[in-house]
Amino acid sequence: MASLGLIGLDQFFLLGLIALGGSILGGISSFGAGLIVTPFLMPVVGVKAVVPVMSIAMTLGNFSRMWVYRHQIDRATVGRIMLPALPCVIVGTLLYSYLPQTELAVLIGAFLLVSIPLRRYMARRAVAPTTGAVLGYSGMFGLISGALPGGGVILMPLLLGLGLVRGAVVGTDALIGMVVNVLKIAMFGKLDLVTWELLIAGLLIGMCMVPGAYGARWLIDRMHVKVHTAIVEALVVLSGVSFIWTGLAGS
């Protein structure tokens, strides 16, 4: 892992701009904010610290969305999903901590590449709200979220299948995401994957991402959402290739 104390202010400034840009694009296309920032973060903190730092950053983004829609949150749905998801989040973080950096880089890259067709597939369907489906999707969401960036792609069809719409979807998704990220931060801290330097870096990135919601709202009125979705998907693909290249080059 790179020592953050040796990183210049210009690098932090660049990373902040990338975080802001990623949150704007993610806010327009409804996904991809964290995935865009992840590959640019890797050279700064190292492969092993990428998910812990992004967990800290995304906690701020989820909190802001949760607060805006706090009166529309379906707390019963939060409980149904969190009960099976949280133990799987713990398992996912343990898997993340045990994987060597080379294999981890390839795994993250592969998931980033898969996330594009997976998101498109999941966007076209809503999960039938049976007990088995809720348990299965919640567990899969928890496991992926604990080990990799972008696990939220699993959650949206489940929320839609449970009958949530508009602000209830956004607020409930944000609260679940915030709880998951807080648990991940606690686990990564216990596993010595979060230092004070990484905590500060995550907070700085998170604060840079928060204003992106306002930038996204401004751009939505001026550019077609499909254009931004295509940009995000292209960046995620490049990110996936970058991670795999890094992992294979280091093997």
Secondary structure, 3 states (H helix, E strand, C coil): CCCHHHCCHHHHHHHHHHHHHHHHHHHHHCCCHHHHHHHHHHHHHCHHHHHHHHHHHHHHHHHHHHHHCHHHCCHHHHHHHHHHHHHHHHHHHHHHHHCCHHHHHHHHHHHHHHHHHHHHHHHCCCCCCCHHHHHHHHHHHHHHHHHCCCHHHHHHHHHHHCCCCHHHHHHHHHHHHHHHHHHHHHHHHHCCCCCHHHHHHHHHHHHHHCCHHHHHHHHHCCCCHHHHHHHHHHHHHHHHHHHHHHHHHCC
